Amino acid sequence: MKGKITFTRHEAEIIQQTLDQVRRADRATQKRLRHVLRGSMSFYISDFASSNSGFTPADFDKLVKCGTITIL
């Protein structure tokens, strides 16, 4: 695991918003947004997603519900 699994409520909101933007963005913008997730949030999609089908805010919510990700 490269990133962290515990986030503040504010960080979680930013992650969810950014994940939503990634899904709708062109490839170059996706790259920039993923860099933001990794750099400022220490959130690596690859820590949690094994497929290339895309990681969504709903996927993030599922990880919170099952306790894989903790929100402070």
C-alpha positions in Angstrom: 0.0 0.0 0.0 1.4 3.3 -1.1 -1.1 5.7 0.5 -3.0 6.1 3.7 -6.4 4.6 4.8 -7.5 7.1 7.3 -8.9 10.5 6.2 -10.6 13.5 7.7 -14.2 14.1 6.7 -12.9 17.1 4.6 -10.3 15.0 2.8 -12.9 12.3 2.1 -15.2 14.9 0.5 -12.4 16.2 -1.7 -11.5 12.6 -2.7 -15.1 11.9 -3.7 -15.4 15.1 -5.6 -12.1 14.5 -7.4 -13.0 10.9 -8.2 -16.2 12.2 -9.8 -14.3 14.7 -11.9 -11.8 11.9 -13.0 -14.7 9.9 -14.4 -15.9 12.8 -16.6 -12.5 14.2 -17.6 -10.3 13.7 -20.7 -7.2 11.6 -20.4 -4.8 14.5 -19.7 -7.1 16.0 -17.0 -7.5 12.5 -15.4 -3.7 12.3 -15.1 -3.6 15.7 -13.4 -6.5 14.8 -11.0 -4.9 11.5 -10.0 -1.7 13.4 -9.2 -3.8 15.7 -6.9 -5.2 12.6 -5.2 -1.8 11.1 -4.7 0.1 14.2 -3.7 -2.2 16.2 -1.4 -4.5 13.4 -0.2 -2.1 10.4 -0.2 -4.9 8.5 -1.9 -3.8 5.9 -4.5 -6.7 4.3 -6.5 -4.4 1.4 -7.2 -4.4 0.6 -3.4 -8.0 -0.3 -3.7 -9.0 -1.1 -7.3 -7.7 -4.1 -9.2 -9.6 -3.6 -12.4 -9.4 -0.9 -15.1 -13.1 -0.3 -15.1 -12.8 2.9 -13.1 -12.9 3.8 -9.4 -16.0 5.8 -8.4 -17.1 7.8 -5.4 -19.5 4.9 -4.8 -16.5 2.5 -4.6 -14.9 4.8 -2.0 -18.2 4.8 0.0 -18.2 1.0 -0.1 -14.6 0.9 1.3 -15.7 3.2 4.1 -18.8 1.1 4.9 -16.8 -2.1 5.1 -14.1 -0.5 7.3 -11.2 -0.6 4.8 -11.0 3.2 4.8 -11.6 5.1 8.0 -13.1 8.6 8.2 -12.2 10.7 11.3 
